[in-house]
Amino acid sequence: MDMDAWWRLVDMARAAVGDRADDRELPDDPLPEALVGVLAALEPAEIIDFYVTYVEVQDSAYRHSLSMAAYLMEGSLTSDGFMDFRGGLILLGRDAFSRAVANPDSLAALPTVIRMSREEGGWIGYECVSHLISDAYERVQGETDSLDTAVATALSGMARPERLLGEEWNRDPEDEEQMRRRLPRLAALFLD
Protein backbone atom coordinates (compact mmCIF):
# COMPACT_ATOMS: atom_id res chain seq x y z
CA MET A 1 0.00 0.00 0.00
CA ASP A 2 1.47 3.35 -0.93
CA MET A 3 1.76 6.08 1.68
CA ASP A 4 -0.82 8.37 0.11
CA ALA A 5 -3.47 5.64 0.13
CA TRP A 6 -2.49 4.64 3.67
CA TRP A 7 -2.80 8.16 5.05
CA ARG A 8 -6.11 8.67 3.18
CA LEU A 9 -7.57 5.83 5.25
CA VAL A 10 -6.39 7.46 8.49
CA ASP A 11 -7.82 10.78 7.28
CA MET A 12 -11.17 9.15 6.46
CA ALA A 13 -11.47 7.97 10.07
CA ARG A 14 -10.42 11.40 11.36
CA ALA A 15 -12.98 13.14 9.13
CA ALA A 16 -15.71 10.82 10.39
CA VAL A 17 -15.24 12.04 13.99
CA GLY A 18 -14.60 15.72 13.25
CA ASP A 19 -13.36 17.88 16.09
CA ARG A 20 -12.90 14.91 18.40
CA ALA A 21 -10.10 13.44 16.26
CA ASP A 22 -7.06 14.81 18.10
CA ASP A 23 -7.45 13.83 21.74
CA ARG A 24 -7.11 10.28 22.99
CA GLU A 25 -8.24 11.18 26.53
CA LEU A 26 -11.80 12.10 25.68
CA PRO A 27 -14.49 9.96 27.22
CA ASP A 28 -15.72 7.55 24.58
CA ASP A 29 -12.90 8.45 22.17
CA PRO A 30 -14.59 7.93 18.76
CA LEU A 31 -11.48 7.74 16.54
CA PRO A 32 -10.42 4.15 17.30
CA GLU A 33 -13.80 2.74 16.34
CA ALA A 34 -13.97 4.99 13.27
CA LEU A 35 -10.60 3.64 12.10
CA VAL A 36 -11.79 0.06 12.65
CA GLY A 37 -14.86 0.86 10.55
CA VAL A 38 -12.81 2.34 7.72
CA LEU A 39 -10.45 -0.64 7.69
CA ALA A 40 -13.26 -3.19 7.92
CA ALA A 41 -14.53 -1.89 4.57
CA LEU A 42 -11.31 -3.14 2.93
CA GLU A 43 -10.43 -6.53 1.53
CA PRO A 44 -8.38 -8.77 3.88
CA ALA A 45 -5.22 -8.33 1.76
CA GLU A 46 -5.60 -4.55 1.99
CA ILE A 47 -5.89 -4.73 5.78
CA ILE A 48 -2.69 -6.78 5.85
CA ASP A 49 -1.01 -4.14 3.69
CA PHE A 50 -2.33 -1.42 5.99
CA TYR A 51 -0.80 -3.22 9.00
CA VAL A 52 2.62 -3.60 7.35
CA THR A 53 2.62 0.05 6.31
CA TYR A 54 1.57 1.01 9.85
CA VAL A 55 4.74 -0.65 11.14
CA GLU A 56 6.82 1.26 8.57
CA VAL A 57 5.21 4.57 9.54
CA GLN A 58 5.61 3.90 13.24
CA ASP A 59 9.26 2.89 12.73
CA SER A 60 9.92 6.19 10.93
CA ALA A 61 9.12 7.98 14.19
CA TYR A 62 11.51 5.84 16.25
CA ARG A 63 13.73 8.85 16.92
CA HIS A 64 15.71 10.21 19.86
CA SER A 65 14.11 13.64 19.57
CA LEU A 66 10.55 12.27 19.58
CA SER A 67 11.35 10.01 22.51
CA MET A 68 12.39 13.02 24.58
CA ALA A 69 9.37 15.04 23.41
CA ALA A 70 7.17 12.14 24.54
CA TYR A 71 8.87 12.23 27.93
CA LEU A 72 8.27 15.98 28.29
CA MET A 73 4.60 15.65 27.36
CA GLU A 74 3.60 12.28 28.81
CA GLY A 75 6.32 11.50 31.34
CA SER A 76 7.45 8.07 30.11
CA LEU A 77 10.69 6.79 28.63
CA THR A 78 9.58 3.15 28.46
CA SER A 79 9.49 1.27 25.16
CA ASP A 80 5.75 0.64 25.54
CA GLY A 81 5.06 4.27 26.40
CA PHE A 82 7.00 5.46 23.36
CA MET A 83 5.21 2.94 21.13
CA ASP A 84 1.86 4.26 22.39
CA PHE A 85 3.03 7.84 21.80
CA ARG A 86 4.00 7.06 18.20
CA GLY A 87 0.65 5.34 17.65
CA GLY A 88 -1.08 8.47 18.91
CA LEU A 89 1.04 10.63 16.60
CA ILE A 90 -0.19 8.56 13.67
CA LEU A 91 -3.78 9.13 14.74
CA LEU A 92 -3.11 12.90 14.59
CA GLY A 93 -2.92 12.56 10.80
CA ARG A 94 -0.23 12.89 8.19
CA ASP A 95 0.52 16.61 8.53
CA ALA A 96 0.95 16.61 12.30
CA PHE A 97 2.85 13.32 12.19
CA SER A 98 5.24 14.50 9.45
CA ARG A 99 5.88 17.81 11.21
CA ALA A 100 6.56 16.00 14.49
CA VAL A 101 9.01 13.56 12.90
CA ALA A 102 10.84 16.45 11.19
CA ASN A 103 10.69 18.72 14.25
CA PRO A 104 9.16 17.36 17.48
CA ASP A 105 8.99 20.89 18.87
CA SER A 106 6.17 21.53 16.36
CA LEU A 107 3.90 19.56 18.70
CA ALA A 108 3.85 22.62 20.98
CA ALA A 109 1.36 24.26 18.59
CA LEU A 110 -1.29 21.53 18.94
CA PRO A 111 -4.29 22.48 21.11
CA THR A 112 -4.21 19.07 22.82
CA VAL A 113 -0.55 19.58 23.80
CA ILE A 114 -1.28 23.07 25.11
CA ARG A 115 -4.12 21.66 27.27
CA MET A 116 -1.80 18.91 28.50
CA SER A 117 0.81 21.47 29.54
CA ARG A 118 -1.82 23.38 31.54
CA GLU A 119 -3.02 20.14 33.12
CA GLU A 120 -6.44 20.74 31.56
CA GLY A 121 -6.68 17.22 30.13
CA GLY A 122 -5.68 15.85 26.79
CA TRP A 123 -3.42 13.01 25.71
CA ILE A 124 -1.51 12.06 22.56
CA GLY A 125 -0.53 8.42 23.07
CA TYR A 126 -2.79 5.57 22.05
CA GLU A 127 -2.14 2.04 23.21
CA CYS A 128 -2.10 -0.60 20.51
CA VAL A 129 -3.15 0.85 17.17
CA SER A 130 -2.24 -2.63 15.95
CA HIS A 131 -5.22 -4.01 17.89
CA LEU A 132 -7.53 -1.74 15.90
CA ILE A 133 -6.17 -3.22 12.68
CA SER A 134 -6.64 -6.74 14.06
CA ASP A 135 -10.21 -5.88 15.12
CA ALA A 136 -11.02 -4.73 11.60
CA TYR A 137 -9.51 -7.87 10.10
CA GLU A 138 -11.49 -10.05 12.49
CA ARG A 139 -14.72 -8.30 11.47
CA VAL A 140 -13.96 -9.15 7.85
CA GLN A 141 -12.43 -12.62 8.22
CA GLY A 142 -13.80 -13.89 11.53
CA GLU A 143 -10.25 -14.66 12.73
CA THR A 144 -6.83 -13.04 13.03
CA ASP A 145 -4.43 -15.97 12.69
CA SER A 146 -4.01 -15.41 8.96
CA LEU A 147 -3.34 -11.70 9.60
CA ASP A 148 -0.71 -12.51 12.21
CA THR A 149 1.02 -14.97 9.88
CA ALA A 150 0.98 -12.63 6.88
CA VAL A 151 2.26 -9.65 8.89
CA ALA A 152 5.00 -11.72 10.57
CA THR A 153 6.15 -12.94 7.16
CA ALA A 154 6.18 -9.41 5.70
CA LEU A 155 8.01 -7.96 8.70
CA SER A 156 10.63 -10.71 8.69
CA GLY A 157 11.93 -9.38 5.39
CA MET A 158 11.84 -5.75 6.42
CA ALA A 159 14.77 -3.74 7.76
CA ARG A 160 13.62 -2.21 11.05
CA PRO A 161 15.51 0.16 13.33
CA GLU A 162 17.24 -1.53 16.23
CA ARG A 163 18.15 1.77 17.89
CA LEU A 164 16.57 5.18 18.05
CA LEU A 165 17.19 7.14 14.85
CA GLY A 166 18.65 10.60 14.45
CA GLU A 167 21.12 12.56 16.50
CA GLU A 168 21.77 10.90 19.85
CA TRP A 169 20.61 12.63 22.99
CA ASN A 170 21.71 12.42 26.57
CA ARG A 171 18.98 10.04 27.78
CA ASP A 172 18.71 11.82 31.14
CA PRO A 173 15.14 13.12 31.12
CA GLU A 174 16.01 15.48 33.96
CA ASP A 175 18.53 17.38 31.80
CA GLU A 176 16.44 20.54 31.51
CA GLU A 177 19.19 22.46 29.70
CA GLN A 178 19.15 19.89 26.89
CA MET A 179 15.34 19.97 26.71
CA ARG A 180 15.30 23.78 26.56
CA ARG A 181 17.99 23.84 23.87
CA ARG A 182 16.59 21.08 21.66
CA LEU A 183 12.84 21.41 22.29
CA PRO A 184 12.44 25.07 23.30
CA ARG A 185 8.70 25.44 22.67
CA LEU A 186 7.76 22.18 24.39
CA ALA A 187 10.14 22.95 27.25
CA ALA A 188 8.52 26.35 27.71
CA LEU A 189 5.14 24.66 27.96
CA PHE A 190 6.07 21.78 30.23
CA LEU A 191 9.03 23.02 32.28
CA ASP A 192 8.02 26.62 33.02
Secondary structure, DSSP 8 states (H G I E B T S, - for coil): --HHHHHHHHHHHHHHHGGGSS-TTSTT-SHHHHHHHHHHTS-HHHHHHHHHHHHHHHHHT-BHHHHHHHHHHH---SHHHHHHHHHHHHHT-HHHHHHHHH-GGGGGGSHHHHHHHTTS------S-HHHHHHHHHHHHHS-SHHHHHHHHHHHHTS---SS-BSS-----TT-HHHHHHHSHHHHHHHH-
